[in-house]
Amino acid sequence: MLRLFKLLRNNSALDHISRAFTLAKEELKVFGLMTLIMLYISASGIYFAEHDAQPEVFSSIPTSLWWAVVTLTTVGYGDAYSVTGLGRFFTGVRNVSTSYGQIIKKLMSICPLQCVTCGGQCRKVYSGAVLTV
């Protein structure tokens, strides 16, 4: 087991992954916050749209959070789904609005982050999976 940890210590691929996460730290924070907000709004919206029609499926906002997580990850188990017109409309709008990641990506490209090593003196740009120096 100790030999395995020694191998991982000198692995350059892990260094690249660590650096990529360091460079994308702010974007990951924004993405995580927006995802949590989207999940809460989705759970609240579907609860108010579907609670009267399906009180056993959407009994509370925390139980509606299950529906929000399953539909956001596009798993769709089929145990909770909307049956009312308002619920189906809300589900469609929410599914279309999950492309907010592309909007955040464009916003972050407008306001690039400064390099953490030199304070912005160099032109290091993280674009997708390619790190250009």
N, CA, C and O atoms as a GROMACS GRO file, in nm:
protein
  532
    1MET      N    1   0.083  -0.119   0.000
    1MET     CA    2   0.000   0.000   0.000
    1MET      C    3   0.087   0.126   0.000
    1MET      O    4   0.057   0.223  -0.069
    2LEU      N    5   0.194   0.123   0.076
    2LEU     CA    6   0.282   0.240   0.080
    2LEU      C    7   0.350   0.262  -0.054
    2LEU      O    8   0.373   0.377  -0.093
    3ARG      N    9   0.383   0.156  -0.126
    3ARG     CA   10   0.444   0.170  -0.258
    3ARG      C   11   0.347   0.237  -0.355
    3ARG      O   12   0.388   0.314  -0.442
    4LEU      N   13   0.221   0.206  -0.341
    4LEU     CA   14   0.120   0.269  -0.427
    4LEU      C   15   0.116   0.419  -0.404
    4LEU      O   16   0.109   0.496  -0.499
    5PHE      N   17   0.121   0.460  -0.277
    5PHE     CA   18   0.122   0.604  -0.247
    5PHE      C   19   0.249   0.670  -0.299
    5PHE      O   20   0.244   0.786  -0.342
    6LYS      N   21   0.363   0.599  -0.296
    6LYS     CA   22   0.487   0.654  -0.350
    6LYS      C   23   0.476   0.676  -0.501
    6LYS      O   24   0.526   0.776  -0.553
    7LEU      N   25   0.411   0.581  -0.571
    7LEU     CA   26   0.392   0.596  -0.714
    7LEU      C   27   0.303   0.716  -0.746
    7LEU      O   28   0.328   0.789  -0.842
    8LEU      N   29   0.201   0.735  -0.666
    8LEU     CA   30   0.109   0.847  -0.691
    8LEU      C   31   0.174   0.981  -0.665
    8LEU      O   32   0.137   1.082  -0.726
    9ARG      N   33   0.272   0.984  -0.573
    9ARG     CA   34   0.337   1.110  -0.538
    9ARG      C   35   0.414   1.168  -0.656
    9ARG      O   36   0.417   1.290  -0.672
   10ASN      N   37   0.475   1.084  -0.737
   10ASN     CA   38   0.557   1.131  -0.848
   10ASN      C   39   0.488   1.121  -0.983
   10ASN      O   40   0.554   1.119  -1.087
   11ASN      N   41   0.357   1.114  -0.984
   11ASN     CA   42   0.282   1.098  -1.108
   11ASN      C   43   0.254   1.235  -1.170
   11ASN      O   44   0.189   1.319  -1.107
   12SER      N   45   0.302   1.257  -1.291
   12SER     CA   46   0.285   1.388  -1.355
   12SER      C   47   0.141   1.411  -1.400
   12SER      O   48   0.096   1.525  -1.406
   13ALA      N   49   0.067   1.302  -1.430
   13ALA     CA   50  -0.072   1.319  -1.471
   13ALA      C   51  -0.155   1.377  -1.356
   13ALA      O   52  -0.241   1.462  -1.379
   14LEU      N   53  -0.129   1.333  -1.234
   14LEU     CA   54  -0.200   1.390  -1.119
   14LEU      C   55  -0.163   1.536  -1.098
   14LEU      O   56  -0.246   1.616  -1.055
   15ASP      N   57  -0.038   1.571  -1.129
   15ASP     CA   58   0.002   1.712  -1.120
   15ASP      C   59  -0.075   1.797  -1.221
   15ASP      O   60  -0.116   1.908  -1.190
   16HIS      N   61  -0.094   1.744  -1.342
   16HIS     CA   62  -0.169   1.817  -1.444
   16HIS      C   63  -0.314   1.834  -1.402
   16HIS      O   64  -0.372   1.942  -1.419
   17ILE      N   65  -0.374   1.730  -1.348
   17ILE     CA   66  -0.513   1.739  -1.301
   17ILE      C   67  -0.525   1.838  -1.187
   17ILE      O   68  -0.618   1.918  -1.183
   18SER      N   69  -0.430   1.833  -1.095
   18SER     CA   70  -0.432   1.927  -0.982
   18SER      C   71  -0.418   2.071  -1.032
   18SER      O   72  -0.487   2.160  -0.982
   19ARG      N   73  -0.331   2.094  -1.128
   19ARG     CA   74  -0.314   2.229  -1.182
   19ARG      C   75  -0.439   2.276  -1.256
   19ARG      O   76  -0.478   2.392  -1.246
   20ALA      N   77  -0.503   2.184  -1.329
   20ALA     CA   78  -0.626   2.220  -1.400
   20ALA      C   79  -0.735   2.261  -1.302
   20ALA      O   80  -0.807   2.358  -1.325
   21PHE      N   81  -0.747   2.186  -1.191
   21PHE     CA   82  -0.847   2.223  -1.090
   21PHE      C   83  -0.811   2.356  -1.024
   21PHE      O   84  -0.900   2.435  -0.992
   22THR      N   85  -0.682   2.382  -1.004
   22THR     CA   86  -0.640   2.510  -0.947
   22THR      C   87  -0.675   2.625  -1.041
   22THR      O   88  -0.724   2.729  -0.997
   23LEU      N   89  -0.649   2.605  -1.171
   23LEU     CA   90  -0.680   2.711  -1.268
   23LEU      C   91  -0.830   2.734  -1.283
   23LEU      O   92  -0.874   2.846  -1.310
   24ALA      N   93  -0.909   2.628  -1.266
   24ALA     CA   94  -1.054   2.639  -1.286
   24ALA      C   95  -1.130   2.652  -1.155
   24ALA      O   96  -1.251   2.632  -1.152
   25LYS      N   97  -1.062   2.686  -1.047
   25LYS     CA   98  -1.123   2.693  -0.914
   25LYS      C   99  -1.242   2.788  -0.909
   25LYS      O  100  -1.347   2.753  -0.856
   26GLU      N  101  -1.227   2.906  -0.963
   26GLU     CA  102  -1.334   3.005  -0.957
   26GLU      C  103  -1.454   2.961  -1.042
   26GLU      O  104  -1.568   2.978  -1.001
   27GLU      N  105  -1.427   2.905  -1.160
   27GLU     CA  106  -1.536   2.857  -1.245
   27GLU      C  107  -1.612   2.744  -1.178
   27GLU      O  108  -1.734   2.737  -1.188
   28LEU      N  109  -1.539   2.655  -1.109
   28LEU     CA  110  -1.604   2.544  -1.040
   28LEU      C  111  -1.691   2.594  -0.924
   28LEU      O  112  -1.798   2.538  -0.898
   29LYS      N  113  -1.646   2.698  -0.857
   29LYS     CA  114  -1.727   2.755  -0.749
   29LYS      C  115  -1.858   2.813  -0.804
   29LYS      O  116  -1.965   2.790  -0.749
   30VAL      N  117  -1.847   2.888  -0.914
   30VAL     CA  118  -1.966   2.947  -0.975
   30VAL      C  119  -2.060   2.838  -1.026
   30VAL      O  120  -2.182   2.846  -1.007
   31PHE      N  121  -2.004   2.736  -1.091
   31PHE     CA  122  -2.084   2.626  -1.142
   31PHE      C  123  -2.155   2.552  -1.028
   31PHE      O  124  -2.273   2.521  -1.040
   32GLY      N  125  -2.084   2.525  -0.920
   32GLY     CA  126  -2.145   2.457  -0.806
   32GLY      C  127  -2.257   2.538  -0.744
   32GLY      O  128  -2.363   2.484  -0.712
   33LEU      N  129  -2.235   2.667  -0.726
   33LEU     CA  130  -2.338   2.753  -0.670
   33LEU      C  131  -2.460   2.760  -0.760
   33LEU      O  132  -2.574   2.751  -0.713
   34MET      N  133  -2.438   2.777  -0.890
   34MET     CA  134  -2.550   2.784  -0.984
   34MET      C  135  -2.626   2.652  -0.989
   34MET      O  136  -2.748   2.651  -1.004
   35THR      N  137  -2.556   2.541  -0.977
   35THR     CA  138  -2.622   2.411  -0.976
   35THR      C  139  -2.709   2.395  -0.853
   35THR      O  140  -2.822   2.347  -0.863
   36LEU      N  141  -2.659   2.435  -0.736
   36LEU     CA  142  -2.740   2.428  -0.613
   36LEU      C  143  -2.863   2.517  -0.622
   36LEU      O  144  -2.972   2.478  -0.579
   37ILE      N  145  -2.846   2.637  -0.677
   37ILE     CA  146  -2.960   2.728  -0.693
   37ILE      C  147  -3.061   2.668  -0.790
   37ILE      O  148  -3.182   2.673  -0.764
   38MET      N  149  -3.014   2.610  -0.901
   38MET     CA  150  -3.103   2.548  -0.999
   38MET      C  151  -3.178   2.430  -0.938
   38MET      O  152  -3.297   2.412  -0.965
   39LEU      N  153  -3.110   2.350  -0.858
   39LEU     CA  154  -3.177   2.236  -0.794
   39LEU      C  155  -3.286   2.283  -0.697
   39LEU      O  156  -3.394   2.226  -0.694
   40TYR      N  157  -3.257   2.386  -0.618
   40TYR     CA  158  -3.355   2.436  -0.522
   40TYR      C  159  -3.476   2.497  -0.594
   40TYR      O  160  -3.591   2.472  -0.556
   41ILE      N  161  -3.451   2.577  -0.696
   41ILE     CA  162  -3.563   2.637  -0.770
   41ILE      C  163  -3.645   2.528  -0.839
   41ILE      O  164  -3.768   2.535  -0.841
   42SER      N  165  -3.578   2.427  -0.894
   42SER     CA  166  -3.649   2.317  -0.960
   42SER      C  167  -3.735   2.239  -0.861
   42SER      O  168  -3.850   2.208  -0.889
   43ALA      N  169  -3.679   2.208  -0.745
   43ALA     CA  170  -3.754   2.132  -0.644
   43ALA      C  171  -3.874   2.213  -0.594
   43ALA      O  172  -3.983   2.158  -0.577
   44SER      N  173  -3.854   2.342  -0.571
   44SER     CA  174  -3.965   2.426  -0.524
   44SER      C  175  -4.072   2.439  -0.631
   44SER      O  176  -4.191   2.428  -0.602
   45GLY      N  177  -4.030   2.463  -0.754
   45GLY     CA  178  -4.126   2.482  -0.863
   45GLY      C  179  -4.210   2.358  -0.890
   45GLY      O  180  -4.331   2.368  -0.907
   46ILE      N  181  -4.147   2.242  -0.894
   46ILE     CA  182  -4.222   2.120  -0.923
   46ILE      C  183  -4.311   2.083  -0.804
   46ILE      O  184  -4.417   2.025  -0.822
   47TYR      N  185  -4.267   2.117  -0.683
   47TYR     CA  186  -4.352   2.091  -0.567
   47TYR      C  187  -4.482   2.170  -0.576
   47TYR      O  188  -4.590   2.115  -0.559
   48PHE      N  189  -4.470   2.299  -0.605
   48PHE     CA  190  -4.591   2.383  -0.612
   48PHE      C  191  -4.676   2.349  -0.734
   48PHE      O  192  -4.797   2.368  -0.731
   49ALA      N  193  -4.615   2.300  -0.841
   49ALA     CA  194  -4.691   2.266  -0.962
   49ALA      C  195  -4.759   2.130  -0.950
   49ALA      O  196  -4.867   2.111  -1.006
   50GLU      N  197  -4.698   2.034  -0.879
   50GLU     CA  198  -4.747   1.896  -0.880
   50GLU      C  199  -4.800   1.845  -0.747
   50GLU      O  200  -4.857   1.736  -0.743
   51HIS      N  201  -4.784   1.918  -0.639
   51HIS     CA  202  -4.822   1.866  -0.507
   51HIS      C  203  -4.970   1.832  -0.498
   51HIS      O  204  -5.006   1.728  -0.441
   52ASP      N  205  -5.056   1.914  -0.552
   52ASP     CA  206  -5.200   1.887  -0.543
   52ASP      C  207  -5.240   1.764  -0.625
   52ASP      O  208  -5.329   1.690  -0.584
   53ALA      N  209  -5.176   1.743  -0.739
   53ALA     CA  210  -5.211   1.630  -0.825
   53ALA      C  211  -5.147   1.499  -0.776
   53ALA      O  212  -5.208   1.392  -0.790
   54GLN      N  213  -5.026   1.505  -0.720
   54GLN     CA  214  -4.954   1.386  -0.674
   54GLN      C  215  -4.895   1.409  -0.535
   54GLN      O  216  -4.773   1.423  -0.522
   55PRO      N  217  -4.978   1.414  -0.431
   55PRO     CA  218  -4.924   1.443  -0.297
   55PRO      C  219  -4.832   1.333  -0.243
   55PRO      O  220  -4.748   1.361  -0.157
   56GLU      N  221  -4.847   1.211  -0.291
   56GLU     CA  222  -4.759   1.104  -0.241
   56GLU      C  223  -4.621   1.108  -0.308
   56GLU      O  224  -4.524   1.064  -0.247
   57VAL      N  225  -4.611   1.159  -0.428
   57VAL     CA  226  -4.482   1.165  -0.498
   57VAL      C  227  -4.408   1.292  -0.462
   57VAL      O  228  -4.288   1.288  -0.432
   58PHE      N  229  -4.476   1.406  -0.465
   58PHE     CA  230  -4.416   1.535  -0.433
   58PHE      C  231  -4.473   1.583  -0.300
   58PHE      O  232  -4.548   1.681  -0.295
   59SER      N  233  -4.437   1.515  -0.192
   59SER     CA  234  -4.495   1.545  -0.061
   59SER      C  235  -4.431   1.665   0.006
   59SER      O  236  -4.495   1.729   0.090
   60SER      N  237  -4.308   1.698  -0.027
   60SER     CA  238  -4.241   1.814   0.030
   60SER      C  239  -4.133   1.862  -0.067
   60SER      O  240  -4.103   1.795  -0.166
   61ILE      N  241  -4.076   1.977  -0.037
   61ILE     CA  242  -3.970   2.028  -0.123
   61ILE      C  243  -3.846   1.939  -0.115
   61ILE      O  244  -3.784   1.913  -0.218
   62PRO      N  245  -3.806   1.891   0.004
   62PRO     CA  246  -3.691   1.798   0.007
   62PRO      C  247  -3.714   1.669  -0.073
   62PRO      O  248  -3.621   1.619  -0.136
   63THR      N  249  -3.835   1.614  -0.072
   63THR     CA  250  -3.859   1.495  -0.154
   63THR      C  251  -3.867   1.531  -0.302
   63THR      O  252  -3.836   1.448  -0.388
   64SER      N  253  -3.907   1.653  -0.332
   64SER     CA  254  -3.907   1.698  -0.472
   64SER      C  255  -3.765   1.721  -0.522
   64SER      O  256  -3.740   1.723  -0.642
   65LEU      N  257  -3.673   1.737  -0.428
   65LEU     CA  258  -3.533   1.752  -0.466
   65LEU      C  259  -3.481   1.626  -0.535
   65LEU      O  260  -3.392   1.635  -0.620
   66TRP      N  261  -3.535   1.510  -0.500
   66TRP     CA  262  -3.498   1.386  -0.569
   66TRP      C  263  -3.531   1.397  -0.718
   66TRP      O  264  -3.449   1.364  -0.804
   67TRP      N  265  -3.652   1.445  -0.748
   67TRP     CA  266  -3.691   1.464  -0.888
   67TRP      C  267  -3.595   1.560  -0.957
   67TRP      O  268  -3.553   1.537  -1.070
   68ALA      N  269  -3.559   1.670  -0.887
   68ALA     CA  270  -3.473   1.771  -0.947
   68ALA      C  271  -3.335   1.714  -0.979
   68ALA      O  272  -3.280   1.741  -1.086
   69VAL      N  273  -3.278   1.636  -0.888
   69VAL     CA  274  -3.146   1.578  -0.911
   69VAL      C  275  -3.152   1.477  -1.024
   69VAL      O  276  -3.064   1.475  -1.111
   70VAL      N  277  -3.255   1.392  -1.025
   70VAL     CA  278  -3.265   1.287  -1.127
   70VAL      C  279  -3.285   1.349  -1.266
   70VAL      O  280  -3.225   1.302  -1.362
   71THR      N  281  -3.366   1.451  -1.277
   71THR     CA  282  -3.387   1.511  -1.409
   71THR      C  283  -3.269   1.600  -1.451
   71THR      O  284  -3.240   1.611  -1.570
   72LEU      N  285  -3.201   1.662  -1.355
   72LEU     CA  286  -3.084   1.743  -1.390
   72LEU      C  287  -2.971   1.655  -1.442
   72LEU      O  288  -2.898   1.695  -1.532
   73THR      N  289  -2.957   1.536  -1.387
   73THR     CA  290  -2.852   1.445  -1.434
   73THR      C  291  -2.900   1.359  -1.550
   73THR      O  292  -2.826   1.273  -1.597
   74THR      N  293  -3.020   1.381  -1.596
   74THR     CA  294  -3.084   1.312  -1.710
   74THR      C  295  -3.090   1.161  -1.693
   74THR      O  296  -3.085   1.087  -1.791
   75VAL      N  297  -3.101   1.115  -1.568
   75VAL     CA  298  -3.118   0.972  -1.544
   75VAL      C  299  -3.263   0.934  -1.570
   75VAL      O  300  -3.290   0.840  -1.645
   76GLY      N  301  -3.357   1.006  -1.508
   76GLY     CA  302  -3.499   0.984  -1.530
   76GLY      C  303  -3.546   0.844  -1.498
   76GLY      O  304  -3.584   0.769  -1.587
   77TYR      N  305  -3.544   0.808  -1.370
   77TYR     CA  306  -3.586   0.674  -1.329
   77TYR      C  307  -3.733   0.645  -1.358
   77TYR      O  308  -3.769   0.529  -1.377
   78GLY      N  309  -3.817   0.746  -1.362
   78GLY     CA  310  -3.958   0.726  -1.390
   78GLY      C  311  -4.043   0.711  -1.265
   78GLY      O  312  -4.164   0.691  -1.276
   79ASP      N  313  -3.983   0.721  -1.148
   79ASP     CA  314  -4.061   0.709  -1.025
   79ASP      C  315  -4.132   0.839  -0.991
   79ASP      O  316  -4.232   0.837  -0.919
   80ALA      N  317  -4.083   0.951  -1.039
   80ALA     CA  318  -4.146   1.082  -1.016
   80ALA      C  319  -4.143   1.158  -1.148
   80ALA      O  320  -4.037   1.182  -1.206
   81TYR      N  321  -4.261   1.196  -1.194
   81TYR     CA  322  -4.271   1.272  -1.318
   81TYR      C  323  -4.395   1.360  -1.311
   81TYR      O  324  -4.487   1.333  -1.233
   82SER      N  325  -4.396   1.465  -1.391
   82SER     CA  326  -4.507   1.560  -1.387
   82SER      C  327  -4.625   1.509  -1.469
   82SER      O  328  -4.608   1.448  -1.574
   83VAL      N  329  -4.746   1.537  -1.417
   83VAL     CA  330  -4.867   1.494  -1.488
   83VAL      C  331  -4.957   1.612  -1.523
   83VAL      O  332  -5.039   1.602  -1.613
   84THR      N  333  -4.942   1.724  -1.453
   84THR     CA  334  -5.026   1.840  -1.482
   84THR      C  335  -4.964   1.923  -1.594
   84THR      O  336  -4.845   1.910  -1.623
   85GLY      N  337  -5.044   2.007  -1.655
   85GLY     CA  338  -4.995   2.094  -1.762
   85GLY      C  339  -4.888   2.190  -1.713
   85GLY      O  340  -4.786   2.210  -1.779
   86LEU      N  341  -4.913   2.249  -1.595
   86LEU     CA  342  -4.816   2.343  -1.539
   86LEU      C  343  -4.686   2.270  -1.505
   86LEU      O  344  -4.577   2.324  -1.528
   87GLY      N  345  -4.696   2.150  -1.450
   87GLY     CA  346  -4.577   2.073  -1.417
   87GLY      C  347  -4.497   2.034  -1.539
   87GLY      O  348  -4.374   2.039  -1.537
   88ARG      N  349  -4.565   1.997  -1.647
   88ARG     CA  350  -4.495   1.962  -1.771
   88ARG      C  351  -4.430   2.084  -1.835
   88ARG      O  352  -4.320   2.076  -1.888
   89PHE      N  353  -4.500   2.198  -1.829
   89PHE     CA  354  -4.442   2.322  -1.881
   89PHE      C  355  -4.318   2.359  -1.800
   89PHE      O  356  -4.215   2.394  -1.857
   90PHE      N  357  -4.328   2.351  -1.667
   90PHE     CA  358  -4.216   2.383  -1.580
   90PHE      C  359  -4.098   2.289  -1.608
   90PHE      O  360  -3.983   2.333  -1.612
   91THR      N  361  -4.127   2.160  -1.626
   91THR     CA  362  -4.022   2.063  -1.656
   91THR      C  363  -3.953   2.096  -1.787
   91THR      O  364  -3.830   2.089  -1.796
   92GLY      N  365  -4.028   2.132  -1.888
   92GLY     CA  366  -3.969   2.169  -2.017
   92GLY      C  367  -3.882   2.292  -2.008
   92GLY      O  368  -3.772   2.295  -2.064
   93VAL      N  369  -3.930   2.394  -1.938
   93VAL     CA  370  -3.852   2.517  -1.922
   93VAL      C  371  -3.724   2.488  -1.845
   93VAL      O  372  -3.618   2.539  -1.879
   94ARG      N  373  -3.735   2.406  -1.741
   94ARG     CA  374  -3.618   2.373  -1.660
   94ARG      C  375  -3.517   2.292  -1.741
   94ARG      O  376  -3.396   2.312  -1.727
   95ASN      N  377  -3.565   2.201  -1.824
   95ASN     CA  378  -3.473   2.122  -1.905
   95ASN      C  379  -3.400   2.206  -2.009
   95ASN      O  380  -3.283   2.183  -2.038
   96VAL      N  381  -3.470   2.304  -2.063
   96VAL     CA  382  -3.405   2.394  -2.159
   96VAL      C  383  -3.305   2.485  -2.088
   96VAL      O  384  -3.200   2.517  -2.143
   97SER      N  385  -3.337   2.525  -1.966
   97SER     CA  386  -3.250   2.619  -1.895
   97SER      C  387  -3.126   2.552  -1.836
   97SER      O  388  -3.042   2.621  -1.779
   98THR      N  389  -3.113   2.421  -1.849
   98THR     CA  390  -2.992   2.357  -1.798
   98THR      C  391  -2.871   2.386  -1.885
   98THR      O  392  -2.759   2.345  -1.852
   99SER      N  393  -2.890   2.455  -1.993
   99SER     CA  394  -2.776   2.496  -2.076
   99SER      C  395  -2.710   2.621  -2.020
   99SER      O  396  -2.631   2.686  -2.089
  100TYR      N  397  -2.741   2.655  -1.895
  100TYR     CA  398  -2.680   2.774  -1.834
  100TYR      C  399  -2.530   2.757  -1.822
  100TYR      O  400  -2.459   2.857  -1.809
  101GLY      N  401  -2.478   2.635  -1.825
  101GLY     CA  402  -2.334   2.613  -1.819
  101GLY      C  403  -2.262   2.678  -1.936
  101GLY      O  404  -2.152   2.731  -1.920
  102GLN      N  405  -2.324   2.673  -2.053
  102GLN     CA  406  -2.264   2.738  -2.169
  102GLN      C  407  -2.260   2.890  -2.152
  102GLN      O  408  -2.166   2.956  -2.195
  103ILE      N  409  -2.363   2.944  -2.089
  103ILE     CA  410  -2.367   3.088  -2.064
  103ILE      C  411  -2.257   3.128  -1.966
  103ILE      O  412  -2.189   3.228  -1.985
  104ILE      N  413  -2.240   3.048  -1.860
  104ILE     CA  414  -2.137   3.078  -1.761
  104ILE      C  415  -1.999   3.067  -1.825
  104ILE      O  416  -1.911   3.148  -1.797
  105LYS      N  417  -1.980   2.968  -1.911
  105LYS     CA  418  -1.851   2.952  -1.980
  105LYS      C  419  -1.821   3.076  -2.063
  105LYS      O  420  -1.707   3.124  -2.064
  106LYS      N  421  -1.920   3.128  -2.133
  106LYS     CA  422  -1.898   3.248  -2.214
  106LYS      C  423  -1.871   3.370  -2.126
  106LYS      O  424  -1.789   3.455  -2.160
  107LEU      N  425  -1.942   3.380  -2.013
  107LEU     CA  426  -1.917   3.491  -1.921
  107LEU      C  427  -1.776   3.486  -1.866
  107LEU      O  428  -1.711   3.590  -1.852
  108MET      N  429  -1.729   3.366  -1.833
  108MET     CA  430  -1.594   3.354  -1.780
  108MET      C  431  -1.489   3.382  -1.886
  108MET      O  432  -1.378   3.424  -1.852
  109SER      N  433  -1.521   3.359  -2.014
  109SER     CA  434  -1.424   3.390  -2.118
  109SER      C  435  -1.416   3.541  -2.141
  109SER      O  436  -1.314   3.591  -2.188
  110ILE      N  437  -1.522   3.613  -2.108
  110ILE     CA  438  -1.520   3.758  -2.120
  110ILE      C  439  -1.430   3.818  -2.012
  110ILE      O  440  -1.358   3.915  -2.037
  111CYS      N  441  -1.436   3.761  -1.891
  111CYS     CA  442  -1.357   3.809  -1.777
  111CYS      C  443  -1.254   3.702  -1.740
  111CYS      O  444  -1.276   3.628  -1.645
  112PRO      N  445  -1.142   3.692  -1.813
  112PRO     CA  446  -1.045   3.587  -1.784
  112PRO      C  447  -0.979   3.608  -1.648
  112PRO      O  448  -0.961   3.721  -1.603
  113LEU      N  449  -0.944   3.497  -1.584
  113LEU     CA  450  -0.877   3.502  -1.454
  113LEU      C  451  -0.729   3.531  -1.475
  113LEU      O  452  -0.672   3.498  -1.578
  114GLN      N  453  -0.668   3.593  -1.374
  114GLN     CA  454  -0.526   3.618  -1.382
  114GLN      C  455  -0.449   3.492  -1.346
  114GLN      O  456  -0.500   3.406  -1.274
  115CYS      N  457  -0.329   3.481  -1.396
  115CYS     CA  458  -0.244   3.367  -1.367
  115CYS      C  459  -0.210   3.367  -1.219
  115CYS      O  460  -0.173   3.470  -1.164
  116VAL      N  461  -0.220   3.251  -1.155
  116VAL     CA  462  -0.195   3.244  -1.010
  116VAL      C  463  -0.047   3.250  -0.978
  116VAL      O  464  -0.010   3.282  -0.865
  117THR      N  465   0.041   3.221  -1.075
  117THR     CA  466   0.183   3.220  -1.047
  117THR      C  467   0.246   3.358  -1.061
  117THR      O  468   0.325   3.400  -0.977
  118CYS      N  469   0.211   3.427  -1.167
  118CYS     CA  470   0.281   3.553  -1.194
  118CYS      C  471   0.189   3.675  -1.183
  118CYS      O  472   0.234   3.787  -1.208
  119GLY      N  473   0.065   3.657  -1.148
  119GLY     CA  474  -0.025   3.771  -1.132
  119GLY      C  475  -0.071   3.833  -1.262
  119GLY      O  476  -0.116   3.947  -1.263
  120GLY      N  477  -0.062   3.761  -1.371
  120GLY     CA  478  -0.112   3.810  -1.499
  120GLY      C  479  -0.006   3.860  -1.592
  120GLY      O  480  -0.039   3.911  -1.700
  121GLN      N  481   0.124   3.848  -1.557
  121GLN     CA  482   0.230   3.894  -1.644
  121GLN      C  483   0.244   3.805  -1.767
  121GLN      O  484   0.275   3.854  -1.876
  122CYS      N  485   0.221   3.677  -1.752
  122CYS     CA  486   0.228   3.587  -1.866
  122CYS      C  487   0.088   3.573  -1.926
  122CYS      O  488  -0.008   3.624  -1.869
  123ARG      N  489   0.075   3.506  -2.037
  123ARG     CA  490  -0.052   3.489  -2.105
  123ARG      C  491  -0.097   3.344  -2.098
  123ARG      O  492  -0.117   3.281  -2.202
  124LYS      N  493  -0.115   3.289  -1.978
  124LYS     CA  494  -0.159   3.152  -1.964
  124LYS      C  495  -0.311   3.150  -1.972
  124LYS      O  496  -0.379   3.217  -1.894
  125VAL      N  497  -0.363   3.073  -2.065
  125VAL     CA  498  -0.507   3.067  -2.087
  125VAL      C  499  -0.547   2.922  -2.080
  125VAL      O  500  -0.488   2.837  -2.147
  126TYR      N  501  -0.648   2.894  -2.000
  126TYR     CA  502  -0.700   2.758  -1.994
  126TYR      C  503  -0.823   2.752  -2.082
  126TYR      O  504  -0.924   2.815  -2.052
  127SER      N  505  -0.815   2.676  -2.190
  127SER     CA  506  -0.923   2.668  -2.285
  127SER      C  507  -0.960   2.522  -2.306
  127SER      O  508  -0.889   2.448  -2.373
  128GLY      N  509  -1.073   2.481  -2.247
  128GLY     CA  510  -1.115   2.342  -2.260
  128GLY      C  511  -1.019   2.249  -2.192
  128GLY      O  512  -0.996   2.260  -2.072
  129ALA      N  513  -0.960   2.156  -2.268
  129ALA     CA  514  -0.866   2.059  -2.212
  129ALA      C  515  -0.723   2.091  -2.249
  129ALA      O  516  -0.633   2.011  -2.222
  130VAL      N  517  -0.699   2.207  -2.310
  130VAL     CA  518  -0.564   2.241  -2.357
  130VAL      C  519  -0.514   2.358  -2.275
  130VAL      O  520  -0.583   2.459  -2.263
  131LEU      N  521  -0.395   2.345  -2.219
  131LEU     CA  522  -0.331   2.452  -2.144
  131LEU      C  523  -0.222   2.510  -2.232
  131LEU      O  524  -0.121   2.444  -2.256
  132THR      N  525  -0.241   2.632  -2.280
  132THR     CA  526  -0.147   2.697  -2.370
  132THR      C  527  -0.060   2.791  -2.289
  132THR      O  528  -0.111   2.873  -2.213
  133VAL      N  529   0.069   2.780  -2.306
  133VAL     CA  530   0.163   2.867  -2.232
  133VAL      C  531   0.230   2.959  -2.329
  133VAL      O  532   0.313   3.041  -2.289
   0.00000   0.00000   0.00000
